[in-house]
Amino acid sequence: MRCTKFELTEHNSLKASAGYTLFTPIANGHHTSYLLDMDGQVAHQWELPGFRGGCTRLLPNGNLLTSLRADLDITPSREEPRVIRELDWEGNTVWECNAPAQHHDFQRLANGNTVYIGFERIRAENITRIQGGIAGSEMSDGGILGDCIREVNVDGDLVWEWSAQDHMELENYPIHPLQPRDEFCHANSIFPLSNGDYLISFRRNSMIFIIDRATKQVRWEKQDPTWGGQHDAQQLDNGNILTFDNGNLSPEFRGTEEPVSRAIEIEVTESDSNYSTELAWSYELPNDLFGFASGNTQKLQNGNVLIT
């Protein structure tokens, strides 16, 4: 894609939801988070030494929560030490915690705790239980990374932990046949529900599921290849799930020759302890905005949906 327009390209003040947009590029060597106003101008920015493809979140107190590399002198890797850091308006560190191998997503909870997704090595006895994926595409040493979820309190102490290899029947969740076997199954978002449970997105098999916080078991799950390795699953106030359908794993499932990305809202219905889903709303992105990886959606106050 070749961009022909830059900066603010459209602004319908009668229909746009007024506010600021937090924008953090993940390009190599770019370590700045920007707060943009409705005119597309930078209202504020934070410098983030060590930022590497995670996310940033603006907290209710105006501080910025971000994940950073903990040691800039070592070679970057998925298993490197990382920290989650809270920065005030001037960029001063007011809180941080160690977050080993943190990746993709984290959230500040209502009680002040912080929860994040991290990598851990699948133990040798569990590797053979993982089905699917491209044969021979494990890590260079034959290993596979799995996902864990850790919740820490304000003192940085671990207060809750969940592990895919300990709390999922690995055989029941095969990796998509076009995806490598270096990870199972690549969690890319975590969303805290009002009852304390966690909504998780798994990219490499196009699955969204809910972890029961009390039992650590998967209490609801849905796999749909038409979601195309989705990102950023979240529950809306109406109970539906909003997510970004990358559309790049199996476009043939939607009857398209080329991959197409969408923002989709999924209605979940419970009946006699069974759950069914159907597409409640979707917005298909133009071809030149196809999102091979990453991508986010957000329902705004006026009902509009913000998409990256």
N, C-alpha and C positions, 0 to 999 in steps of 0.2 A: 504494500500500500504506500502511495506517495501522498503526503499531506500537501494540500494546496492552500489551506487556510490555517491560521494560527491564532492563538489567544481567543478572546470571546468571538464566537461566530454567530450566535443567535441569542436574543433576549426578548421574550415577550413578557413584559412586566405585568400584563393583565392575567397571565396564566401560570407564570413561573412561581414556585414557592420561594418566598424571600428568606434570606439567611446567608450563612457562610458555608463554604465547602472546604473540607480538609483534604488536601491532595499531596500524596507522598510518592514520587516516582521511585521505581526500583532499578533504574538503569545503573550499570556498573559505574562506580566512581561518583555517583550522585547521592549526597547524604543530607538532603534538606527536605523538611516538611513545610508545606505552604498552607496558609489560611487565605482563601480567595473570597472576595466580595462579589456582589451581583454584577459588577462591571468587569469581572475577570481580573481585577487588580489584586496584588498581594497585600493583604491587610496586616499580616504578621508571618513570621517564619521562624523555624527552629533548626539549628544545625545539629546533625546527628552523626557524629563520627562512629563508624562501625555498623551503620545501618546496612542490612543485606537482605532485601527481599521479604521482610516481614510485613507488619502493618503498623499503623499508628492510630490512636484513638484520643479524641478530645473529651476530657472528663468534665462533669458538671461544674467543678471549681475553676475551670479554665486551664488546667494543667494538661500537658500532653503525656500520654502513656505510650511507650514504644519499646520494641525489643532490639537489642544491639549485640554485636559480637563482643565477648568479654576479653579477648586477647587478640589484638590487631597484629601481633608479630608472628602468629602461626598461620599456616595455610588454611584458608576457609574450607570447611567441610560440613556435611549434614550433622556430624556428631560432635562438633566443636562446642566448647563452653559458651554460654550466652547469658545475658542478663535482661530482665525487664526493668525499665527505669521510668520514673515519673519526673518530668521536668516542669518547672514553673514557667511563668510568662517570659522571664529573662533567660531561660535555658539552664537554670541551676537545678541540680539533682536534689529532689526532696525525698525520694524513696527509691529503693531498688531491691531486687532479689535475684539470687542465682536461679537460672532456668536452663539446666543442662540440655543441650540438643533441641532447644525450643525451635519450633518451625511454624510458619503460617499464622496461626491465630492465638489470641489471648483475650480475656475479658476481665474487667473489674466488676466484682459482684456487689450486690446491695449492702452486704455486711462488711465491706471493706477488704475482703479476701480477693485474691487474683488467681484465675485459673488459666492454664495454657496447655497447648498440645506440644508434645515432645517426641523425639525418636528414641527407640531402644532396640537393641539387637534381639532378634528372634533366637531363642535358644536352639541348640543343635537338634534336640529331640522334636522340636516343633516345625522345623523347616520342611520336613517331608510331608507334613500335614497340609501345607499350603498348595492348593491346586491352581492350575491355569497359568496365564502369562506366557511370554515368549521363552521357550526352552533355552537354558544356558545363559540367561540374561541376569543372573544374580550379580551381586557386587563382585569386585575383582578377587576377593578372598573367598567367594562362595556364600557369603552371608546375605541375610535379608533384614532390612529394617522394619520394625513394627511401630505402631503408635501407642503412646501412653498419654494419659491426662493427669496433670498434677494441680492441686489447689493448695496455695500457700496463704498464711495469714499475714497481718501487717508486720509481724516480726520476721517474715520470710520462712517460717517453719512450715514444713509439709503437714497438712491436716487431712488430705484425702488424695487417693491415687487410684487410677484405673489403668489396666493393661489389656490391649487387644488379645495378646496370646494367652492371658490368664482368664479372661472373662468372655471369650467368644469361642464358638466351635469352629475352628479355622477351616475345617473341611467343607463347611457349608457356605463359604464365601470365596469362591474362585476369582482370581484376577482375570480381567478382560483379556481375551487371547491376543490382542494387539498391544498389550502393555507389558513392560519389562517386569521381571521378578525381583528387582532389587528392593522393592518396598511392598508391604502388605498394610492396607490397601490405599494408603496415602490420604489420611484425613487432612482436610484443608479448611475446616471451620468448626467452631464450637459456639453454641448459642445457649445460654442459661434460660431455662423455662421458669415460670413463676412458682412452680412447686419444688424447685431445686434440682430437677432432672436436667440432662444435657442433650441437646439436639446436635448431632454430628453429621458431617458430610464426608463420604468416602468417594474419592474421584475415580480410582482405578477399576471400580466395578459399578459406577453410577448408582450409589446407594445412599439413602438418608435413613438414619435410625436414631432412636432415643434410648439413652442409658438411664436406668433407674438409679438414682443416687444412693438410695438406701441399700439395695441388693447388689449393685454394680452389674446387673444383668441387662441385656438388650430387651426392652419391653415392647418396642414397636420398631418395625423396619419395613422399608420399601425399596426395591431395586427396579429401575426402569432404564433400559438402554437408550430410550429416546431423550434422556436428560444429558447425554453426551459428556459425561465426566464433569458434573456440575461443581460450582463453587458457591460458598457463602450462603448456606441454608439457614433460614431464620423463621421464627414463628411470628405471624402478625397478630394484631389485637383480635381479629375475627377467628383465630385458630388455624387459618391457612398457612402454608409454608411458601415463602418467597425465596427464589434461588436464581442463579445465573447458569443457564444451560450453555456450556461451551460448544456443544454440537460437533466435537471433533473426533469422537471415538468410532461411532457407527452411524454415519449419515443415512445409510440405506434403511435404517429403521423408521425414518420419517419420509421415505420415498424421495429423497433428494440426492442428486448426483454430487453436489458440493456441500461441504459442511456449512452450517448456518448457526449463528449464536442467537439466543433468545433470553429475555427475562421472562420467567414463568411463575405463576401463582398456582399452587396445588391445594385443592380442597381435600381434607382428610375426614372421612366419615367412619364413625364407630357403630357397629351393630352386632349385638350378641358376642362381644369380646373380639370381633373381627374388624379389621380396618380395611377400607377401600379408598382409593384416590382417583381423582379426575382433575383435568386441567380446567381451572377456573378463569384464567386470564393469561395472555401471553403477548409479548411484543418482540417481533423478529427484527434483529438489527440489519441494517443495510450490509451488502456484501463486503464493502470496504471497512466495516467495523467488526469483522470476524475476530473473536477472542480465542486464540488457540489455548492459552493458559491464563490463569487468574481470572479477574472479572468479579464485579460486585454489583449488588442491587440494594436499594434502600427506599422504603415507602416514606414519603414526605408528609408533612402535616396537612397539606391540601389534597392528598390522595395521589399526587404525581409519583412517579418512580424515577429515582436517580440511578443511572447505569454507568459503570466504567467497563 
